[in-house]
Amino acid sequence: MRMGKYVIVVESGSDVTPELCERYGIMRVPMHVTIGDETVEDGSIDPLEIYSRCNEFGVMPKTSGCAPADFSRVYDRIHAEQPDATILHLAYSEATTCSHQSSKIAAEGRDYVFSMDTRFVSVGQSLVVVETAKYIEAHPDATVDEIFAFTNSVMDRVLLGFVPTDLAFLKAGGRLSNVAFLGAHLLKIKPCIEVTGGKFVATKKFRGSMLKCARAFIDHMVAKGEIDYSHIGLAYSVGLSEELRDDMEVYAHDLGFKDVTWTQVGGVISSHCGPTAFGAVLTLKA
């Protein structure tokens, strides 16, 4: 754990990579994945194993947020090692899980813990978190209010979406708010699922191969406003072909994105989107 005035805490479903956690001293609290009668901590089981067990037992995976005790353990550890540090919990979308409420319960009586809802999940939350970490690094004397004001300004510019190939996972988890899209797979339609106001919302339909749909999805996302082309984050779940990933990286560069990074999503997000899903996170110009 890095020593500093502030320590950022996130849920494992943020998909902040181990490298970024180490670079910025970010602490992850495990969410949970349930397969049949067994519940495990996110991160303790590989997404491929999740799908394998679900196929074996004929069930769909379920997820749950962090419990107050999960946060308490992490907060206790941070405070024991850095008693003067202020803990900032940048929470997984409150509209989709109990984690933010659990954090608030764990923070009772701890005047050194502050939290806010990022309204994002996975690589969208990760982008918000990492940008906040960079801001703290550049402004070590910033107040909590100043940091959260910056975080809000980032959140207002983030665009996050993904294209699943099997909507059964979102249906099973009750994560899709407009259920009219749930029959899309019967028509060989791949929907664009965006995170809007903290919720998963189906916004557009694509037809054709996954490669064709992935390109159309990126085109749809970049058409949403004045895009900052300095960076795009691409994400995928287990099973997405290396050929498609290579093509999408070239396509992103062809569109003008200077920096392209990839993240394989973890157990919680894999349980929501299913295998072979493709996603992207972009930002609007400030």
Backbone torsions as a table, in degrees:
resi	resn	phi	psi	omega
1	MET	NA	126.6	179.4
2	ARG	-73.9	145.9	178.0
3	MET	-86.6	134.9	179.1
4	GLY	-172.6	170.9	179.6
5	LYS	-68.4	-33.7	-178.5
6	TYR	-122.9	145.2	172.1
7	VAL	-126.8	124.0	179.0
8	ILE	-90.1	135.9	177.8
9	VAL	-120.4	136.8	178.1
10	VAL	-137.6	165.4	172.2
11	GLU	-83.1	158.2	179.8
12	SER	-62.9	-27.2	179.3
13	GLY	-68.6	-5.1	175.3
14	SER	-72.6	-18.6	-177.9
15	ASP	56.9	29.4	168.8
16	VAL	-66.4	126.3	-174.1
17	THR	-70.1	155.8	176.2
18	PRO	-55.9	-35.2	-180.0
19	GLU	-64.6	-42.7	179.2
20	LEU	-71.0	-35.8	176.0
21	CYS	-60.3	-44.1	179.8
22	GLU	-67.2	-41.6	-177.2
23	ARG	-62.0	-40.3	-174.5
24	TYR	-111.4	7.5	178.2
25	GLY	66.2	33.3	-178.2
26	ILE	-84.2	135.3	179.8
27	MET	-104.5	132.7	-179.6
28	ARG	-105.9	138.0	175.9
29	VAL	-107.4	128.0	-174.7
30	PRO	-72.2	132.9	166.5
31	MET	-85.0	-168.8	-172.0
32	HIS	-136.3	146.0	177.6
33	VAL	-122.5	132.2	179.5
34	THR	-115.5	128.8	175.8
35	ILE	-125.2	107.9	-175.0
36	GLY	66.1	-121.4	-178.9
37	ASP	-96.5	1.9	-175.6
38	GLU	-108.0	130.3	175.8
39	THR	-115.7	130.0	-178.5
40	VAL	-128.2	161.5	176.2
41	GLU	-74.2	137.0	173.5
42	ASP	-58.6	133.5	-177.2
43	GLY	101.4	-20.3	179.2
44	SER	-88.4	-6.4	-179.2
45	ILE	-138.6	135.9	-179.6
46	ASP	-72.9	142.7	178.5
47	PRO	-54.1	-36.8	178.3
48	LEU	-62.7	-36.5	177.3
49	GLU	-68.7	-34.9	176.2
50	ILE	-58.9	-50.7	-179.5
51	TYR	-63.6	-39.1	180.0
52	SER	-61.9	-45.3	-179.9
53	ARG	-67.3	-38.4	179.1
54	CYS	-62.9	-40.8	176.6
55	ASN	-65.2	-39.7	-178.4
56	GLU	-65.1	-42.3	-175.4
57	PHE	-95.2	-6.0	179.3
58	GLY	68.3	36.3	-179.7
59	VAL	-129.5	163.6	173.7
60	MET	-99.0	147.7	178.2
61	PRO	-72.0	149.8	174.1
62	LYS	-123.4	155.7	179.7
63	THR	-127.7	157.9	174.8
64	SER	-145.4	153.4	-177.8
65	GLY	-76.9	-179.2	178.4
66	CYS	-71.7	141.9	174.9
67	ALA	-86.5	161.6	176.7
68	PRO	-53.2	-38.3	-179.6
69	ALA	-63.8	-32.0	178.5
70	ASP	-63.8	-43.9	178.4
71	PHE	-69.6	-40.1	-178.6
72	SER	-57.9	-42.2	-179.7
73	ARG	-61.6	-42.7	-179.2
74	VAL	-70.7	-42.3	179.5
75	TYR	-63.4	-40.4	178.2
76	ASP	-62.3	-42.9	-179.0
77	ARG	-64.1	-46.6	-179.6
78	ILE	-61.5	-45.4	-176.1
79	HIS	-67.1	-34.8	178.7
80	ALA	-67.0	-37.6	-177.1
81	GLU	-87.6	-28.6	-180.0
82	GLN	-135.9	75.1	-173.9
83	PRO	-62.0	-20.9	-179.7
84	ASP	-95.5	-0.8	-176.1
85	ALA	-81.0	147.6	172.3
86	THR	-98.5	130.9	-178.4
87	ILE	-96.3	129.2	177.7
88	LEU	-115.6	111.9	176.8
89	HIS	-93.6	114.7	176.8
90	LEU	-101.4	98.8	-160.5
91	ALA	-82.8	146.3	167.0
92	TYR	-55.9	144.6	-174.4
93	SER	-41.5	119.9	-178.3
94	GLU	-65.8	-23.2	-179.1
95	ALA	-72.8	-12.5	-174.3
96	THR	-115.0	-12.0	-174.7
97	THR	-155.9	166.0	-179.5
98	CYS	-85.5	-0.7	-169.6
99	SER	-57.2	-44.3	-177.2
100	HIS	-63.4	-41.4	177.8
101	GLN	-64.5	-38.7	177.3
102	SER	-61.8	-39.9	178.3
103	SER	-62.8	-41.6	179.7
104	LYS	-62.4	-39.2	178.8
105	ILE	-65.4	-45.0	-179.5
106	ALA	-65.4	-26.9	-176.9
107	ALA	-82.0	-8.8	-179.5
108	GLU	-59.2	127.8	-178.1
109	GLY	82.9	1.0	179.1
110	ARG	-113.6	97.7	-176.6
111	ASP	-76.3	1.0	179.9
112	TYR	-102.9	8.9	-179.3
113	VAL	-115.8	128.9	176.8
114	PHE	-131.0	144.5	-179.2
115	SER	-141.6	155.4	174.9
116	MET	-147.5	153.0	179.5
117	ASP	-83.6	121.0	178.8
118	THR	-79.0	-15.4	-177.9
119	ARG	66.7	14.4	178.7
120	PHE	-132.0	169.5	176.6
121	VAL	-132.7	170.2	171.5
122	SER	48.0	-134.9	-172.9
123	VAL	-67.9	-18.2	173.4
124	GLY	-70.2	-46.6	175.2
125	GLN	-62.4	-41.9	-179.9
126	SER	-58.8	-43.5	179.6
127	LEU	-61.1	-45.4	179.0
128	VAL	-59.6	-43.8	-177.5
129	VAL	-65.2	-46.9	-176.9
130	VAL	-67.6	-39.2	176.8
131	GLU	-63.3	-36.9	176.8
132	THR	-66.3	-41.2	178.2
133	ALA	-61.8	-40.0	177.7
134	LYS	-64.5	-39.6	179.0
135	TYR	-63.2	-44.5	179.3
136	ILE	-62.3	-41.3	179.3
137	GLU	-61.7	-38.4	-179.9
138	ALA	-81.0	-21.2	-178.1
139	HIS	-131.7	69.0	-174.1
140	PRO	-62.7	-20.7	-179.2
141	ASP	-98.1	8.7	179.7
142	ALA	-63.9	147.9	176.2
143	THR	-82.5	167.2	176.9
144	VAL	-59.6	-42.5	179.6
145	ASP	-61.7	-40.8	179.1
146	GLU	-66.5	-40.1	178.9
147	ILE	-64.9	-47.0	-178.9
148	PHE	-66.6	-32.0	175.6
149	ALA	-63.5	-41.9	176.8
150	PHE	-64.4	-44.9	-179.7
151	THR	-57.8	-43.0	178.0
152	ASN	-61.7	-37.4	-179.9
153	SER	-66.3	-33.5	176.2
154	VAL	-70.4	-46.9	-178.9
155	MET	-54.8	-37.9	-177.9
156	ASP	-67.9	-14.6	-176.5
157	ARG	-109.2	-3.3	-175.0
158	VAL	-84.0	137.4	173.8
159	LEU	-120.1	125.5	-177.5
160	LEU	-133.7	129.3	176.7
161	GLY	-153.7	167.6	176.3
162	PHE	-155.1	161.9	179.5
163	VAL	-119.5	106.0	176.4
164	PRO	-84.8	156.5	174.7
165	THR	-100.8	-10.8	-179.4
166	ASP	-141.1	105.6	-177.4
167	LEU	-74.7	-5.9	-179.8
168	ALA	-59.8	-31.5	-178.7
169	PHE	-69.5	-44.1	177.1
170	LEU	-66.5	-38.7	179.2
171	LYS	-62.5	-45.6	-178.1
172	ALA	-62.8	-35.4	-178.5
173	GLY	-86.6	-3.8	-179.8
174	GLY	63.1	29.2	-172.9
175	ARG	-93.5	-13.7	-176.6
176	LEU	-96.5	122.3	-171.9
177	SER	-79.0	-33.1	179.8
178	ASN	-105.9	94.4	-169.1
179	VAL	-71.5	-6.8	179.1
180	ALA	-60.3	-22.8	-178.9
181	PHE	-82.6	-5.1	-171.4
182	LEU	-70.0	-17.0	176.2
183	GLY	-90.9	7.5	-173.7
184	ALA	-59.6	-36.7	-176.0
185	HIS	-65.1	-23.8	178.3
186	LEU	-67.6	-27.5	-179.5
187	LEU	-100.6	11.8	-178.4
188	LYS	57.8	40.3	177.7
189	ILE	-107.7	136.4	176.0
190	LYS	-108.9	120.0	-177.5
191	PRO	-87.2	153.9	169.4
192	CYS	-91.1	123.0	177.4
193	ILE	-106.9	119.4	178.7
194	GLU	-112.2	152.5	175.1
195	VAL	-95.8	110.3	-175.4
196	THR	-126.9	122.5	-177.7
197	GLY	60.4	28.2	179.3
198	GLY	85.8	-4.6	-176.5
199	LYS	-111.7	154.9	173.9
200	PHE	-82.0	123.1	-177.8
201	VAL	-132.6	127.5	175.5
202	ALA	-78.2	125.0	-171.3
203	THR	-118.3	-23.0	-175.3
204	LYS	-156.7	154.8	179.4
205	LYS	-116.6	139.2	177.0
206	PHE	-121.3	147.2	177.0
207	ARG	-118.5	150.9	174.3
208	GLY	113.1	-165.3	-179.5
209	SER	-66.7	163.7	178.6
210	MET	-62.4	-36.5	178.5
211	LEU	-63.2	-45.7	178.6
212	LYS	-63.2	-42.4	-179.2
213	CYS	-67.7	-38.1	-179.8
214	ALA	-63.6	-41.5	177.3
215	ARG	-65.5	-43.6	179.5
216	ALA	-63.2	-35.9	178.0
217	PHE	-63.0	-47.1	178.3
218	ILE	-62.2	-42.1	177.3
219	ASP	-58.3	-41.8	178.7
220	HIS	-62.6	-42.4	-177.7
221	MET	-68.6	-41.6	-177.6
222	VAL	-73.5	-14.6	178.9
223	ALA	-85.2	2.6	-173.8
224	LYS	-85.6	-1.7	178.5
225	GLY	161.8	-164.6	178.2
226	GLU	-79.3	98.6	-172.4
227	ILE	-82.1	141.7	170.8
228	ASP	-84.5	109.5	-174.7
229	TYR	-87.7	12.7	178.8
230	SER	-73.0	-23.5	-175.9
231	HIS	-159.1	144.5	168.5
232	ILE	-137.0	135.4	175.8
233	GLY	-101.3	124.4	178.0
234	LEU	-108.2	142.3	-176.3
235	ALA	-133.7	155.5	179.9
236	TYR	-154.0	156.9	173.3
237	SER	-107.3	166.4	-175.7
238	VAL	-50.1	135.2	174.5
239	GLY	104.4	-17.6	178.1
240	LEU	-66.8	130.3	-170.5
241	SER	-66.4	148.1	176.4
242	GLU	-64.6	-32.4	178.3
243	GLU	-61.4	-44.1	179.1
244	LEU	-67.0	-40.1	179.6
245	ARG	-62.7	-42.5	178.3
246	ASP	-62.6	-43.6	-179.9
247	ASP	-62.1	-42.6	-177.0
248	MET	-70.0	-30.5	176.6
249	GLU	-67.9	-42.7	176.7
250	VAL	-63.0	-42.7	-178.4
251	TYR	-63.6	-40.5	178.4
252	ALA	-61.8	-42.6	177.3
253	HIS	-65.6	-38.8	178.4
254	ASP	-62.5	-32.4	178.3
255	LEU	-74.1	-13.9	177.0
256	GLY	114.0	2.7	178.5
257	PHE	-73.4	127.8	-176.5
258	LYS	-79.8	-42.7	-176.8
259	ASP	-118.8	128.0	179.0
260	VAL	-124.0	122.1	177.4
261	THR	-119.7	151.2	-178.5
262	TRP	-117.5	143.9	174.1
263	THR	-136.5	127.6	169.7
264	GLN	-87.2	124.1	-174.2
265	VAL	-72.4	153.8	-177.2
266	GLY	-86.6	-163.3	-172.1
267	GLY	-63.5	-42.9	-177.4
268	VAL	-64.7	-50.6	-177.9
269	ILE	-68.8	-36.1	175.9
270	SER	-60.4	-35.4	179.0
271	SER	-69.2	-24.0	178.7
272	HIS	-85.6	-44.4	-170.3
273	CYS	-96.6	-15.9	-178.0
274	GLY	78.9	175.5	-179.4
275	PRO	-71.6	160.5	174.9
276	THR	59.4	26.4	176.5
277	ALA	-84.1	154.6	-179.6
278	PHE	-130.9	136.2	-178.5
279	GLY	-141.3	171.4	179.8
280	ALA	-152.7	147.7	173.2
281	VAL	-126.8	130.7	-178.7
282	LEU	-131.6	167.6	174.0
283	THR	-129.8	147.5	172.0
284	LEU	-80.5	155.9	177.9
285	LYS	-62.9	144.2	179.4
286	ALA	-71.3	NA	NA
